[in-house]
Amino acid sequence: MSIISIVLGKIYYFVLHGTKVYPYLCNMNSDNAKQQMRKGVLDLCILSIIAEKEAYPSDVINRLKSAQLIVVEGTLYPLLTRLKDMGLLEYSWQESTQGPPRKYFRITGTGQIFLEDLKRSWYEFVGSVEQIIGDPSPPGKAPATGAD
């Protein structure tokens, strides 16, 4: 017999053998898994934010933070540079009333096409995962019913 338990974000696997219980700490914890999931959707989220309107990097960071997709500047700038180098974003310098000119990013035509493809892939992916894990309601919330 075995039992899996999550304690303080760490996954423990307990194996009952005879009269003894052997705990094993799994190498992966739920915080790690959540961080990996966030990383997997950052390109989609960044392109979506910038597709709405030109954005200064701190605006992008604030939107990601407000959605609980916490990103620090040291993570964002390399992603913006990579997306620019791929031809999905471009930037322009705009004068600022609060200091030196600022670099504002906007999505390119190629970036818009790529974003639409990412969105389609995302919705397909979410649908596939929901087929396996069931109701998409967050834990602690009642599942949606059609009887309102």
C-alpha positions in Angstrom: 0.0 0.0 0.0 1.2 3.5 -0.7 0.0 7.0 0.1 1.0 10.3 -1.5 0.9 13.5 0.6 1.7 17.1 -0.1 3.2 18.9 2.9 4.3 22.6 2.5 4.5 22.3 -1.3 6.6 19.1 -1.2 5.4 15.8 -2.4 6.0 12.8 -0.1 5.3 9.2 -1.1 4.7 6.8 1.8 5.1 3.1 1.3 3.7 0.7 3.8 5.7 -2.5 4.0 4.6 -4.9 6.7 4.4 -2.9 9.8 6.8 -0.1 8.7 6.1 3.1 6.8 8.9 4.4 4.5 8.6 8.0 3.5 10.2 9.2 0.3 10.5 12.8 -0.7 9.9 13.2 -4.4 12.4 15.4 -6.3 9.6 17.6 -7.7 7.4 19.9 -5.6 4.2 21.6 -6.6 5.8 25.1 -6.6 8.3 23.8 -9.1 5.6 22.4 -11.3 3.6 25.6 -11.1 6.7 27.6 -12.1 7.3 25.3 -15.1 3.7 25.8 -16.2 4.0 29.6 -16.0 7.2 29.5 -18.1 5.4 27.5 -20.7 2.8 30.2 -21.3 4.9 33.3 -21.0 5.3 33.8 -24.8 1.6 33.6 -25.3 0.9 36.0 -22.4 3.5 38.5 -23.4 2.4 38.6 -27.1 -1.2 38.9 -26.0 -0.5 41.9 -23.7 1.5 43.7 -26.4 -1.0 42.9 -29.1 -3.6 45.0 -27.1 -1.4 48.1 -27.3 2.2 49.2 -27.4 3.8 48.4 -24.0 6.7 49.4 -21.9 8.3 46.4 -20.2 7.2 47.5 -16.7 3.6 47.6 -18.0 4.0 44.0 -19.2 5.5 43.0 -15.8 2.6 44.6 -14.0 0.0 42.8 -16.1 1.7 39.5 -15.5 1.9 40.1 -11.8 -1.7 41.1 -11.6 -2.6 37.8 -13.2 -0.3 36.0 -10.7 2.2 35.1 -13.4 5.0 36.7 -11.5 7.9 37.7 -13.6 10.9 39.8 -12.7 12.7 42.2 -15.1 15.6 39.9 -15.4 13.3 37.3 -16.9 11.3 39.5 -19.1 14.0 41.3 -21.0 15.6 38.2 -22.5 12.1 37.0 -23.5 11.3 40.3 -25.2 14.7 40.3 -27.0 14.1 36.7 -28.2 10.6 37.6 -29.5 12.1 40.6 -31.2 14.9 38.6 -32.8 12.3 36.1 -34.1 10.5 39.0 -35.8 7.4 38.8 -33.6 7.9 42.1 -31.9 9.5 45.4 -32.7 10.2 48.5 -30.6 10.4 52.2 -30.8 12.0 54.8 -28.5 9.5 57.3 -27.0 10.3 60.3 -25.0 9.5 60.2 -21.3 8.5 62.9 -18.9 10.2 60.9 -16.2 13.7 60.6 -17.5 15.4 59.1 -20.6 13.5 57.8 -23.6 11.7 54.5 -23.1 11.6 51.4 -25.3 8.0 50.5 -26.2 7.3 47.2 -27.8 4.5 46.4 -30.4 3.6 43.2 -32.2 4.5 42.7 -35.8 2.2 41.3 -38.5 4.2 38.0 -38.2 3.8 38.2 -34.5 0.0 38.6 -34.8 -0.2 35.5 -37.0 2.0 33.6 -34.6 -0.1 34.7 -31.6 -3.3 33.5 -33.2 -1.7 30.1 -33.8 -0.5 30.0 -30.2 -4.0 30.8 -29.0 -5.5 28.0 -31.1 -2.9 25.6 -29.7 -3.5 26.8 -26.1 -7.3 26.2 -26.3 -6.7 22.8 -27.9 -4.2 22.0 -25.1 -6.5 23.2 -22.3 -9.4 21.2 -23.8 -7.2 18.0 -23.9 -6.1 18.5 -20.3 -9.7 19.1 -19.2 -10.7 15.8 -20.8 -8.2 14.1 -18.5 -8.5 16.0 -15.3 -12.2 16.8 -15.4 -14.0 19.9 -14.3 -11.9 23.0 -14.9 -13.2 24.7 -11.7 -10.4 25.7 -9.4 -10.1 23.7 -6.1 -12.5 25.0 -3.5 -15.1 26.3 -6.0 -18.2 24.5 -6.9 -18.4 23.1 -10.4 -20.5 25.1 -12.9 -23.9 23.7 -13.5 -26.4 24.5 -16.2 -29.3 24.7 -13.7 -29.3 28.4 -12.9 
